[in-house]
Amino acid sequence: MAQVTIRDVAAAAGVSVSTVSLSLNAPHRVAAATRERVIAAADTLGFVPKAEAVARARRGVGRVGAVGPFTTYPAAAARLGGVLRAAPRHGLEVVVFDQPSAARTPAPLLASLPRSGRLDGLLIVSQPLDEPVVARLIELDLPAVLVDMRHPGLGSVRTDDTAGGRRAAAHLLERGHRRVAFLGESQRSHAYVSPAERRLAGFAAAFAEAGHPVDDARRAATVRDPAAAAAAARELLTAPGRPTAVFASDDLLAAAVLAAARQLGLAVPGELAVVGYDDGELAAVLELTTVRQPLAETGELALERLHRRMRHAEPAADIVLDCTLVPRATT
């Protein structure tokens, strides 16, 4: 049977060869309708770039992709660090694809990566998924593992964000706080449940069960920008019935709460307690009480699981790691 070429794909899709190349390698530069037509043609024809596959086979090294908001979220970068540390142990190369924000809808890159033919496996880190992407991964039999997300059709390694929110609530309840607030990242799409929303769900449920529900007026959302987040925090802290404690969905937003408290002359923790999430380097510098995720560990374990799926076609499994509360000077 003749080898399917990029020209065959171009002819089937009714586009130029350069458009096919862009659709597969720089999808953001191609209109969505055109890109979908190219991908459909490539899927139908079973197109795989031959030269890349041969070169990889000669090296005897597997290549995996890691897709995520690595330059936007320190937590995602820490997970990637775990992936990169583990890769040499498994004889794997890692190709990093940075995405701008986990608060957005899925990026075009995820829709075209599986058909690129350059990857033996895929790690999707802190990135929302839509069903067409999942269906393509399963159809093409490309081993994939999710990190910090979950889907029943794919393997995953994550922490329990709902349980983490409950741990933050338990800590504040033990310290006598009853009037609390939450500051999280605003979502551009509600087609999926974000980590921030899961953390809020656990936090609010614990306070409701204790007889102290978190009012909607004390739930604020903001973009992950220090100035904007500090402004949102100031609104929470100057509204009637000021909260005595704020739980933020990540350490950056918690730092913004601390900045707002300082601007308002509120003593921390005497007049206001603050709890963050992740326990990255920022939390240690600020002596911030926070919920610690095993960030690097999830990256290492995810790569190990992906390697095993690539070698032995193991079934998808959902692995959940524990998180802990790290008390410091802000509570």
Rosetta silent file (secondary structure, phi, psi, omega in degrees, C-alpha in Angstrom):
SEQUENCE: MAQVTIRDVAAAAGVSVSTVSLSLNAPHRVAAATRERVIAAADTLGFVPKAEAVARARRGVGRVGAVGPFTTYPAAAARLGGVLRAAPRHGLEVVVFDQPSAARTPAPLLASLPRSGRLDGLLIVSQPLDEPVVARLIELDLPAVLVDMRHPGLGSVRTDDTAGGRRAAAHLLERGHRRVAFLGESQRSHAYVSPAERRLAGFAAAFAEAGHPVDDARRAATVRDPAAAAAAARELLTAPGRPTAVFASDDLLAAAVLAAARQLGLAVPGELAVVGYDDGELAAVLELTTVRQPLAETGELALERLHRRMRHAEPAADIVLDCTLVPRATT
SCORE:     score description
SCORE:     0.000 S_00000001
   1 L     0.000  133.035 -177.315    0.000    0.000    0.000 S_00000001
   2 L   -66.869  144.865  177.993    1.385    3.411   -0.995 S_00000001
   3 L   -67.877  130.641  176.606    2.513    5.757    1.747 S_00000001
   4 L   -72.428  130.576 -177.493    0.021    8.552    2.381 S_00000001
   5 L  -110.514  169.472  178.217    1.715   11.911    1.820 S_00000001
   6 H   -64.302  -27.942  176.885    0.985   15.454    2.896 S_00000001
   7 H   -67.765  -35.449  176.784   -0.081   16.138   -0.712 S_00000001
   8 H   -63.384  -41.930  179.132   -2.748   13.456   -0.411 S_00000001
   9 H   -64.168  -43.577  179.913   -4.071   15.161    2.706 S_00000001
  10 H   -61.024  -43.727  179.891   -4.043   18.545    0.992 S_00000001
  11 H   -64.237  -42.381 -178.988   -5.947   17.174   -2.014 S_00000001
  12 H   -66.324  -34.500 -178.600   -8.539   15.447    0.183 S_00000001
  13 H   -87.874  -12.317 -178.699   -9.078   18.590    2.261 S_00000001
  14 L    71.798   35.943  179.953   -9.062   20.934   -0.722 S_00000001
  15 L  -133.260  177.535  177.919   -6.256   23.096    0.647 S_00000001
  16 L   -81.436  163.268  176.501   -2.594   23.753   -0.052 S_00000001
  17 H   -61.465  -39.463 -179.934    0.272   21.684    1.306 S_00000001
  18 H   -63.867  -33.829  177.863    1.407   24.673    3.387 S_00000001
  19 H   -67.837  -38.415  175.641   -2.049   24.881    4.989 S_00000001
  20 H   -61.501  -45.429 -179.774   -1.837   21.226    5.964 S_00000001
  21 H   -60.422  -44.798  178.948    1.585   21.834    7.510 S_00000001
  22 H   -64.552  -40.619 -179.076    0.331   24.836    9.451 S_00000001
  23 H   -60.158  -34.816 -177.565   -2.763   22.961   10.620 S_00000001
  24 H   -88.277  -29.519 -172.319   -0.597   20.216   12.096 S_00000001
  25 H  -112.512  -22.827  177.930    2.330   22.255   13.400 S_00000001
  26 L  -142.393   64.544 -170.802    0.983   25.764   14.095 S_00000001
  27 H   -59.851  -25.153 -179.277   -2.790   25.299   14.453 S_00000001
  28 H   -67.659  -14.222 -178.023   -3.354   28.751   15.929 S_00000001
  29 H   -93.920    3.682 -176.727   -2.474   30.236   12.530 S_00000001
  30 L  -122.132  139.462  177.940   -5.289   28.428   10.688 S_00000001
  31 L   -58.730  144.975 -174.083   -9.037   29.152   10.774 S_00000001
  32 H   -56.888  -44.994 -177.528  -10.968   26.635   12.868 S_00000001
  33 H   -63.785  -41.288  178.181  -13.134   25.349    9.992 S_00000001
  34 H   -65.464  -44.939 -179.697  -10.107   24.813    7.747 S_00000001
  35 H   -59.697  -42.326 -179.606   -8.141   23.133   10.521 S_00000001
  36 H   -64.996  -36.615  178.850  -10.996   20.743   11.253 S_00000001
  37 H   -66.489  -41.132  178.682  -11.258   19.835    7.560 S_00000001
  38 H   -64.925  -45.374 -178.420   -7.529   19.101    7.384 S_00000001
  39 H   -64.003  -39.818  178.566   -7.567   16.993   10.541 S_00000001
  40 H   -62.613  -41.635  178.600  -10.576   15.031    9.307 S_00000001
  41 H   -64.934  -43.074  179.146   -8.796   14.301    6.026 S_00000001
  42 H   -63.174  -41.323  177.941   -5.608   13.257    7.823 S_00000001
  43 H   -61.325  -45.524 -177.212   -7.597   10.976   10.144 S_00000001
  44 H   -63.374  -40.804 -177.240   -9.423    9.357    7.219 S_00000001
  45 H   -83.236  -15.387 -177.372   -6.243    8.747    5.235 S_00000001
  46 L    72.008   38.363 -175.710   -4.168    7.644    8.252 S_00000001
  47 L   -75.667  129.799  172.405   -1.466   10.188    7.538 S_00000001
  48 L  -136.127  127.852  178.256    1.708   10.114    9.688 S_00000001
  49 L   -58.955  112.574 -171.321    4.847   12.122    8.750 S_00000001
  50 H   -66.638  -45.207 -174.543    7.201    9.306    7.753 S_00000001
  51 H   -59.207  -42.267 -179.398   10.567   11.042    8.160 S_00000001
  52 H   -65.642  -42.055 -179.724    9.891   11.984   11.760 S_00000001
  53 H   -63.161  -42.871  179.377    8.731    8.501   12.665 S_00000001
  54 H   -64.178  -45.004 -178.986   11.824    6.906   11.093 S_00000001
  55 H   -61.463  -41.065 -179.662   14.229    9.322   12.799 S_00000001
  56 H   -66.594  -40.107  179.996   12.660    8.675   16.180 S_00000001
  57 H   -63.411  -38.541 -179.671   12.795    4.917   15.659 S_00000001
  58 H   -65.440  -34.650  179.021   16.502    5.090   14.795 S_00000001
  59 H   -74.010  -21.536 -178.065   17.229    6.957   18.027 S_00000001
  60 L    67.466   25.441 -177.698   15.329    4.358   20.006 S_00000001
  61 L  -120.633  130.326  175.831   13.886    7.127   22.190 S_00000001
  62 E   -76.489  149.720  179.393   10.214    7.670   22.888 S_00000001
  63 E  -123.962  127.577  178.164    8.853   11.175   22.581 S_00000001
  64 E  -121.829  149.723  175.823    6.001   12.497   24.679 S_00000001
  65 E  -100.061  145.296  174.142    4.283   15.844   24.614 S_00000001
  66 E  -123.606  115.063 -176.888    3.423   17.878   27.700 S_00000001
  67 E  -111.674  127.162  178.701    0.635   20.413   27.141 S_00000001
  68 E   178.288  171.478 -179.404   -0.260   22.949   29.833 S_00000001
  69 L   -85.117   63.844 -169.131   -0.190   26.548   31.084 S_00000001
  70 L   -71.239  -31.904  179.251    3.395   26.281   32.287 S_00000001
  71 L   -90.413   -5.847 -179.494    4.377   29.950   32.041 S_00000001
  72 L   -98.325  -36.925 -174.400    1.069   31.156   33.510 S_00000001
  73 L  -119.793  117.391  176.964    0.692   28.955   36.581 S_00000001
  74 H   -56.359  -34.222  179.442    3.583   28.176   38.946 S_00000001
  75 H   -63.514  -41.509  178.245    1.787   24.990   40.001 S_00000001
  76 H   -66.721  -37.817  177.677    1.739   23.727   36.410 S_00000001
  77 H   -64.014  -38.492  178.320    5.418   24.635   36.024 S_00000001
  78 H   -65.955  -38.290  176.283    6.241   22.649   39.167 S_00000001
  79 H   -64.212  -41.661  176.895    4.401   19.641   37.764 S_00000001
  80 H   -61.361  -37.365  176.776    6.353   19.983   34.531 S_00000001
  81 H   -57.687  -40.549  176.426    9.546   20.026   36.594 S_00000001
  82 H   -63.949  -39.802  177.380    8.598   16.608   37.949 S_00000001
  83 H   -61.112  -47.958 -176.714    7.971   15.352   34.415 S_00000001
  84 H   -66.904  -34.788  177.892   11.352   16.575   33.167 S_00000001
  85 H   -67.621  -35.038 -176.224   13.215   15.075   36.131 S_00000001
  86 H   -82.117  -22.715 -172.832   11.606   11.688   35.565 S_00000001
  87 H   -56.384  -46.584 -178.979   12.016   11.590   31.772 S_00000001
  88 H   -60.133  -31.402 -179.694   15.690   10.419   31.639 S_00000001
  89 H   -64.012  -26.955 -176.524   14.889    7.466   33.906 S_00000001
  90 H  -107.591    8.261  179.344   12.417    6.190   31.312 S_00000001
  91 L    64.223   39.406 -175.693   14.419    7.027   28.183 S_00000001
  92 E  -117.653  143.566  167.355   11.916    9.626   27.053 S_00000001
  93 E   -94.730  145.017  178.865   12.182   12.994   25.335 S_00000001
  94 E  -118.859  124.549  174.376    9.638   15.622   26.389 S_00000001
  95 E  -102.866  122.154 -174.734    8.307   18.226   23.985 S_00000001
  96 E   -97.360  128.929  175.974    6.706   21.119   25.887 S_00000001
  97 E  -118.925  106.548 -177.370    3.676   22.942   24.480 S_00000001
  98 E   -83.883  137.609  177.224    2.793   25.963   26.583 S_00000001
  99 L  -117.118  148.793 -170.349   -0.805   27.167   26.723 S_00000001
 100 L   -69.985  -36.778 -173.909   -1.787   30.644   27.958 S_00000001
 101 L  -161.874  136.245  175.925   -4.402   29.880   30.613 S_00000001
 102 L   -77.349   -7.499  179.281   -6.269   26.976   32.163 S_00000001
 103 L   -84.734   -5.233 -178.119   -9.264   29.277   32.618 S_00000001
 104 L   -95.444  170.895  174.022   -9.907   29.313   28.869 S_00000001
 105 L   -70.281  163.388 -175.779  -11.645   26.839   26.631 S_00000001
 106 L   -55.190  141.848 -177.337   -9.428   24.114   25.099 S_00000001
 107 L   -81.092  153.929  177.704   -6.757   25.421   22.740 S_00000001
 108 H   -57.290  -28.423 -177.743   -6.601   24.428   19.051 S_00000001
 109 H   -55.534  -41.165 -178.147   -3.237   22.782   19.723 S_00000001
 110 H   -64.936  -29.255 -178.772   -4.915   19.884   21.548 S_00000001
 111 H   -73.363  -26.021 -175.809   -7.140   19.203   18.573 S_00000001
 112 H  -107.618  -17.640 -179.320   -4.228   18.753   16.154 S_00000001
 113 H   -55.578  -46.127 -176.335   -1.456   17.280   18.292 S_00000001
 114 H   -57.577  -30.985 -176.579   -2.660   13.657   18.096 S_00000001
 115 H   -90.468   -1.425 -176.556   -2.476   13.639   14.286 S_00000001
 116 H   -66.813  -24.800  179.492    0.964   15.246   14.083 S_00000001
 117 L    76.607    3.637 -175.761    2.670   11.841   14.146 S_00000001
 118 L   -99.178   -2.712 -173.196    5.542   13.246   16.210 S_00000001
 119 L  -124.091  145.036  174.462    4.485   11.918   19.610 S_00000001
 120 L   -99.068  -14.720  179.613    4.305    8.501   21.222 S_00000001
 121 E  -164.643  167.567 -173.924    2.318    9.733   24.218 S_00000001
 122 E  -142.737  130.971  170.294    0.746   12.850   25.656 S_00000001
 123 E  -107.234  127.639  178.585    0.528   14.488   29.095 S_00000001
 124 E  -113.721  111.683 -170.061   -2.222   17.100   29.439 S_00000001
 125 E  -107.853  120.650  172.979   -1.532   19.277   32.467 S_00000001
 126 L    49.365   41.069 -174.801   -4.164   21.528   34.100 S_00000001
 127 L  -127.891  128.550  178.671   -5.876   22.003   30.755 S_00000001
 128 L   -64.497  149.143 -179.682   -9.624   21.748   30.040 S_00000001
 129 L  -121.174  143.551  168.827  -10.695   19.098   27.549 S_00000001
 130 L  -108.102  161.838 -172.344  -13.627   18.954   25.174 S_00000001
 131 H   -63.127  -36.748  177.160  -15.162   15.680   24.031 S_00000001
 132 H   -59.356  -36.789  178.225  -13.927   15.825   20.399 S_00000001
 133 H   -65.949  -45.407  178.943  -10.329   15.946   21.641 S_00000001
 134 H   -61.506  -43.131 -179.692  -10.902   12.989   23.963 S_00000001
 135 H   -61.628  -39.402  179.696  -12.615   11.047   21.188 S_00000001
 136 H   -67.614  -41.354  178.429   -9.676   11.650   18.836 S_00000001
 137 H   -59.620  -43.644 -178.880   -7.137   10.525   21.428 S_00000001
 138 H   -69.504  -43.029 -178.798   -9.062    7.309   22.007 S_00000001
 139 H   -62.405  -41.452 -177.570   -9.718    6.699   18.295 S_00000001
 140 L   -84.596   -2.548  178.494   -6.071    7.161   17.328 S_00000001
 141 L    58.110   39.187  174.998   -4.900    5.049   20.268 S_00000001
 142 L   -89.578  114.798 -179.889   -2.457    7.716   21.430 S_00000001
 143 L   -58.295  133.596 -178.376   -1.595    6.971   25.077 S_00000001
 144 E  -144.249  146.376  175.446   -2.471    9.980   27.213 S_00000001
 145 E  -133.616  133.411  176.920   -2.522   10.826   30.899 S_00000001
 146 E   -89.702  145.489  175.635   -4.187   13.852   32.464 S_00000001
 147 E  -124.122  123.440  179.380   -2.541   15.784   35.281 S_00000001
 148 L    74.301   10.106  175.279   -4.712   17.861   37.619 S_00000001
 149 L  -140.508  171.260 -179.903   -7.810   16.956   35.599 S_00000001
 150 L  -143.438  140.406  171.205   -9.998   13.870   35.189 S_00000001
 151 L  -147.925  135.197 -175.157  -11.891   12.179   32.367 S_00000001
 152 L   -62.298  -21.332 -178.260  -13.306    8.637   32.516 S_00000001
 153 L   -89.141   -5.343 -176.269  -11.848    7.724   29.123 S_00000001
 154 L  -130.766  156.199  173.873   -8.249    8.661   29.973 S_00000001
 155 E   -71.709  156.428 -179.022   -5.763    7.942   32.740 S_00000001
 156 E  -152.582  151.652  171.865   -5.152   10.679   35.276 S_00000001
 157 E  -130.754  124.241 -173.486   -2.982   11.695   38.217 S_00000001
 158 E  -155.895  171.079  168.922   -4.391   14.436   40.419 S_00000001
 159 E  -106.984  163.543 -178.435   -5.008   15.662   43.910 S_00000001
 160 L   -88.854   97.215 -177.850   -8.463   15.957   45.488 S_00000001
 161 H   -64.645  -35.336  178.781   -9.245   19.681   45.245 S_00000001
 162 H   -63.242  -43.265  177.259  -12.534   19.264   47.075 S_00000001
 163 H   -64.967  -35.943  176.895  -10.746   17.638   49.984 S_00000001
 164 H   -62.618  -41.813  175.513   -8.170   20.430   49.896 S_00000001
 165 H   -61.500  -38.120  177.703  -10.917   23.025   50.249 S_00000001
 166 H   -65.664  -36.723  178.668  -12.279   21.094   53.214 S_00000001
 167 H   -65.389  -40.655  176.960   -8.855   21.082   54.847 S_00000001
 168 H   -62.124  -42.632  179.569   -8.648   24.862   54.548 S_00000001
 169 H   -63.756  -44.541 -179.313  -12.117   25.171   56.069 S_00000001
 170 H   -60.384  -39.628  179.716  -11.312   22.815   58.944 S_00000001
 171 H   -62.856  -44.323 -178.955   -8.204   24.831   59.767 S_00000001
 172 H   -71.704  -37.079  177.101  -10.132   28.103   59.902 S_00000001
 173 H   -63.155  -41.130  178.633  -13.019   26.579   61.853 S_00000001
 174 H   -60.980  -29.194 -179.950  -10.567   25.258   64.452 S_00000001
 175 L   -92.275   11.125  171.897   -9.275   28.805   64.878 S_00000001
 176 L    87.209    9.352 -179.136  -12.742   30.143   65.533 S_00000001
 177 L   -81.294  133.894  179.909  -13.514   31.780   62.176 S_00000001
 178 L  -125.386  -27.539 -179.392  -17.180   31.823   61.196 S_00000001
 179 L  -108.076   98.397 -171.336  -17.467   34.746   58.756 S_00000001
 180 E  -124.245  164.097  179.430  -15.216   33.825   55.842 S_00000001
 181 E  -133.728  165.418  179.653  -14.755   34.708   52.183 S_00000001
 182 E  -131.799  135.610  174.537  -13.346   33.067   49.063 S_00000001
 183 E  -122.625  118.220 -178.858  -11.291   34.592   46.240 S_00000001
 184 E  -129.802  173.584  179.263  -10.878   32.468   43.107 S_00000001
 185 E   -79.804  136.097  178.225   -9.929   32.776   39.469 S_00000001
 186 L   -71.805  143.938 -178.234  -12.715   33.813   37.110 S_00000001
 187 L  -100.868  136.746  175.557  -13.623   31.260   34.441 S_00000001
 188 L   -85.824  -16.443  178.340  -14.000   32.097   30.765 S_00000001
 189 L  -143.695  138.831  176.208  -15.978   28.924   30.200 S_00000001
 190 L  -108.760   25.760  176.600  -18.216   26.910   32.498 S_00000001
 191 L   -75.133  -11.786  177.194  -18.192   23.886   30.215 S_00000001
 192 L  -142.858  164.094  179.586  -15.965   22.179   32.785 S_00000001
 193 L   -96.443  120.268 -176.478  -15.379   22.382   36.538 S_00000001
 194 L   -81.963  162.657  173.456  -12.083   24.096   37.340 S_00000001
 195 H   -55.459  -40.640  179.733   -9.782   23.311   40.275 S_00000001
 196 H   -60.937  -40.407  179.415  -10.772   26.647   41.861 S_00000001
 197 H   -67.344  -36.895  177.850  -14.440   25.696   41.685 S_00000001
 198 H   -67.940  -38.727  178.595  -13.739   22.313   43.249 S_00000001
 199 H   -64.883  -41.895  176.230  -11.758   23.943   46.061 S_00000001
 200 H   -62.527  -41.311 -179.302  -14.590   26.365   46.720 S_00000001
 201 H   -58.480  -45.875  178.801  -17.106   23.496   46.725 S_00000001
 202 H   -66.433  -41.989  179.854  -15.199   21.663   49.468 S_00000001
 203 H   -62.319  -50.273 -177.801  -14.602   24.828   51.456 S_00000001
 204 H   -66.121  -38.056  179.915  -18.222   25.996   51.277 S_00000001
 205 H   -62.925  -41.724 -179.400  -19.599   22.534   52.053 S_00000001
 206 H   -64.595  -41.597  178.912  -17.511   22.262   55.226 S_00000001
 207 H   -70.081  -36.643  177.649  -18.660   25.654   56.491 S_00000001
 208 H   -64.335  -42.161  178.300  -22.289   24.914   55.610 S_00000001
 209 H   -63.823  -28.620  178.355  -22.114   21.625   57.510 S_00000001
 210 L   -84.458   -0.302  178.446  -20.737   23.547   60.493 S_00000001
 211 L    88.291   16.623 -178.391  -23.730   25.906   60.354 S_00000001
 212 L  -133.992   73.404 -177.201  -21.880   28.884   58.853 S_00000001
 213 L   -62.217  148.649  178.440  -22.601   29.043   55.105 S_00000001
 214 L   -86.218  110.958 -178.297  -20.397   31.187   52.889 S_00000001
 215 L   -61.418  149.559  177.023  -22.658   33.916   51.488 S_00000001
 216 H   -58.413  -32.785 -179.116  -22.586   34.552   47.745 S_00000001
 217 H   -66.311  -16.996  179.814  -21.553   38.134   48.512 S_00000001
 218 H  -105.684   22.206  174.858  -18.348   36.775   50.027 S_00000001
 219 E  -118.884  111.887 -175.852  -17.400   34.740   46.956 S_00000001
 220 E  -119.890  150.243  177.415  -15.355   36.789   44.496 S_00000001
 221 E  -125.342  145.478 -177.848  -13.676   35.938   41.188 S_00000001
 222 E  -150.761  161.075  171.579  -10.771   37.721   39.524 S_00000001
 223 L   -75.949  160.879 -177.829   -8.194   37.302   36.799 S_00000001
 224 L   -84.582   65.637  175.460   -4.745   36.148   37.863 S_00000001
 225 L  -127.278  128.454 -174.074   -3.237   39.615   37.827 S_00000001
 226 H   -54.663  -44.206 -177.835   -1.834   40.991   41.118 S_00000001
 227 H   -67.091  -45.768  179.675   -3.403   44.445   40.769 S_00000001
 228 H   -64.652  -40.626  179.924   -6.809   43.148   39.693 S_00000001
 229 H   -66.391  -39.254  177.515   -6.780   40.470   42.387 S_00000001
 230 H   -64.455  -37.574  177.612   -5.836   43.002   45.069 S_00000001
 231 H   -64.712  -42.213  177.317   -8.724   45.226   43.938 S_00000001
 232 H   -63.840  -38.626  178.345  -11.140   42.283   44.194 S_00000001
 233 H   -65.426  -39.852  178.769   -9.768   41.479   47.640 S_00000001
 234 H   -61.679  -36.970  177.608  -10.255   45.079   48.779 S_00000001
 235 H   -63.272  -41.382  176.978  -13.913   44.859   47.770 S_00000001
 236 H   -62.193  -40.139 -172.552  -14.314   41.757   49.915 S_00000001
 237 H   -84.396   -9.791  178.551  -12.569   43.389   52.849 S_00000001
 238 H  -111.594   -0.768  177.495  -14.472   46.684   52.732 S_00000001
 239 L   -73.359  158.514  177.266  -17.973   45.283   52.240 S_00000001
 240 L   -56.475  141.347 -178.866  -20.415   45.286   55.196 S_00000001
 241 L    69.145   51.107 -176.425  -19.719   42.457   57.618 S_00000001
 242 L   -48.755  134.137  178.040  -16.037   42.158   56.780 S_00000001
 243 L   -67.971  153.612  175.493  -14.832   38.545   56.826 S_00000001
 244 L   -93.492   -8.445  179.224  -12.338   37.480   59.461 S_00000001
 245 E  -153.085  148.577  176.669  -10.653   35.060   57.074 S_00000001
 246 E  -129.266  132.018  172.806  -10.181   34.630   53.305 S_00000001
 247 E  -105.906  124.000  179.635   -9.421   31.397   51.464 S_00000001
 248 E  -106.930  147.455 -173.930   -7.832   31.948   48.048 S_00000001
 249 L   -74.617  -12.321  170.901   -7.785   29.330   45.296 S_00000001
 250 L  -155.205  171.539 -173.613   -4.015   29.671   44.814 S_00000001
 251 H   -68.058  -32.482  178.266   -1.028   31.318   46.467 S_00000001
 252 H   -63.330  -43.703  178.504   -0.839   34.232   44.026 S_00000001
 253 H   -68.009  -34.559  175.847   -4.390   35.269   44.851 S_00000001
 254 H   -63.942  -38.260  176.929   -3.645   34.797   48.555 S_00000001
 255 H   -62.745  -36.943  177.484   -0.676   37.159   48.151 S_00000001
 256 H   -65.455  -36.152  176.313   -3.072   39.704   46.617 S_00000001
 257 H   -64.504  -42.217  177.736   -5.308   39.374   49.685 S_00000001
 258 H   -62.065  -39.882  178.142   -2.314   40.057   51.917 S_00000001
 259 H   -63.788  -42.048  178.960   -1.488   43.144   49.832 S_00000001
 260 H   -64.914  -40.266  178.593   -5.056   44.416   50.141 S_00000001
 261 H   -62.753  -41.225  178.234   -5.027   43.840   53.893 S_00000001
 262 H   -63.552  -42.338  178.697   -1.810   45.797   54.200 S_00000001
 263 H   -62.581  -32.382 -179.039   -3.273   48.670   52.168 S_00000001
 264 H   -89.918   -1.298  179.553   -6.316   48.741   54.450 S_00000001
 265 L    74.618   25.032  179.853   -4.252   48.597   57.622 S_00000001
 266 L   -90.920  129.922  179.212   -5.594   45.187   58.686 S_00000001
 267 L   -77.502  134.446  176.591   -3.309   43.110   60.877 S_00000001
 268 L  -116.558  121.500    9.172   -2.635   39.554   59.710 S_00000001
 269 L   -97.757    7.600 -174.401   -3.505   37.263   61.408 S_00000001
 270 L   -57.941  -44.955 -179.532   -4.885   39.433   64.240 S_00000001
 271 L  -107.272  -17.651 -179.432   -7.714   40.987   62.204 S_00000001
 272 L  -150.682  130.062  173.601   -7.648   38.812   59.118 S_00000001
 273 E  -100.882  145.864 -178.269   -6.507   35.251   58.438 S_00000001
 274 E  -133.712  132.093  177.232   -5.441   34.215   54.929 S_00000001
 275 E  -126.287  132.017  177.525   -5.095   30.718   53.479 S_00000001
 276 E  -106.275 -161.650 -178.851   -3.728   29.955   50.004 S_00000001
 277 E  -152.098  133.833  175.295   -3.367   26.830   47.886 S_00000001
 278 E   121.698  -47.193 -175.085   -0.401   25.010   46.253 S_00000001
 279 L    64.019   54.649  172.493    2.498   25.744   48.660 S_00000001
 280 L   -88.873 -168.086 -177.639    4.923   26.968   46.045 S_00000001
 281 H   -60.793  -35.477 -179.574    7.967   29.161   46.618 S_00000001
 282 H   -60.281  -40.198 -178.972    5.789   32.266   47.042 S_00000001
 283 H   -63.191  -41.383 -179.868    3.988   30.726   50.022 S_00000001
 284 H   -65.619  -42.221 -178.890    7.237   30.001   51.817 S_00000001
 285 H   -64.138  -39.678 -177.649    8.571   33.534   51.256 S_00000001
 286 H   -85.295   -2.045 -174.449    5.338   35.132   52.529 S_00000001
 287 L    54.270   44.770 -174.821    5.025   32.663   55.431 S_00000001
 288 L   -88.079  130.197  169.056    1.585   31.929   54.053 S_00000001
 289 E   -67.942  132.146 -174.096   -0.659   29.250   55.486 S_00000001
 290 E  -155.462  165.417  174.104   -1.628   27.130   52.501 S_00000001
 291 E   -94.175  121.180 -176.552   -2.825   23.765   51.258 S_00000001
 292 E   -88.664  126.347  169.297    0.131   21.839   49.886 S_00000001
 293 L   -99.551  144.642  173.799   -0.212   19.816   46.702 S_00000001
 294 L   -79.191   76.988 -169.309    2.485   17.280   45.786 S_00000001
 295 H   -65.148  -57.699 -179.570    3.157   19.143   42.552 S_00000001
 296 H   -61.636  -36.028 -179.266    6.429   17.632   41.344 S_00000001
 297 H   -62.978  -38.664  178.993    5.286   14.217   42.530 S_00000001
 298 H   -65.660  -37.408  177.753    2.184   14.327   40.342 S_00000001
 299 H   -64.211  -45.437  179.543    4.338   15.137   37.318 S_00000001
 300 H   -61.788  -46.332 -177.599    6.749   12.287   38.009 S_00000001
 301 H   -67.254  -37.098  178.900    3.974    9.783   38.620 S_00000001
 302 H   -63.174  -42.543  178.722    2.048   10.901   35.550 S_00000001
 303 H   -65.826  -39.160  176.864    5.077   10.357   33.309 S_00000001
 304 H   -60.901  -44.739  179.205    5.649    6.929   34.861 S_00000001
 305 H   -64.118  -39.530  179.186    2.014    5.991   34.226 S_00000001
 306 H   -64.488  -42.849  179.645    2.241    7.260   30.640 S_00000001
 307 H   -60.367  -41.336  179.539    5.415    5.271   30.007 S_00000001
 308 H   -66.898  -37.708  177.993    3.739    2.118   31.277 S_00000001
 309 H   -67.012  -36.293  178.804    0.703    2.750   29.081 S_00000001
 310 H   -66.970  -36.758 -174.708    2.987    3.254   26.071 S_00000001
 311 H   -87.366  -37.455 -170.571    4.863   -0.008   26.705 S_00000001
 312 H  -120.914    4.635  179.948    2.169   -2.320   28.030 S_00000001
 313 L    52.790   42.096  179.227   -1.144   -0.765   26.921 S_00000001
 314 L   -65.294  147.927  178.763   -2.308   -0.650   30.534 S_00000001
 315 L   -67.036  156.498  179.286   -5.917    0.413   31.076 S_00000001
 316 L   -64.245  139.881  178.079   -6.644    3.969   32.152 S_00000001
 317 L  -137.371  148.170  178.295   -6.585    4.531   35.910 S_00000001
 318 E  -105.194  112.988 -178.114   -7.412    7.527   38.078 S_00000001
 319 E  -107.644  124.962 -177.440   -4.769    8.093   40.751 S_00000001
 320 E  -114.958  122.012  178.500   -5.565   10.581   43.501 S_00000001
 321 E   -98.243  155.350 -176.995   -2.797   11.919   45.759 S_00000001
 322 L   -83.968  156.501  173.752   -3.376   13.496   49.154 S_00000001
 323 L  -123.566  158.221 -175.492   -2.886   17.152   50.043 S_00000001
 324 E  -132.317  155.510  176.027   -1.998   18.649   53.416 S_00000001
 325 E   -90.784  128.093  178.912   -2.520   21.912   55.278 S_00000001
 326 E  -109.630  102.073 -178.672    0.708   23.797   56.012 S_00000001
 327 L   -77.944  134.723  176.999    0.118   26.290   58.845 S_00000001
 328 L  -137.617 -147.689 -167.883    2.283   29.413   58.868 S_00000001
 329 L   -84.027   -1.966 -174.904    2.106   33.026   60.011 S_00000001
 330 L   -98.742    5.944  176.070   -1.096   34.126   58.250 S_00000001
 331 L  -134.855    0.000    0.000   -3.593   32.199   60.404 S_00000001
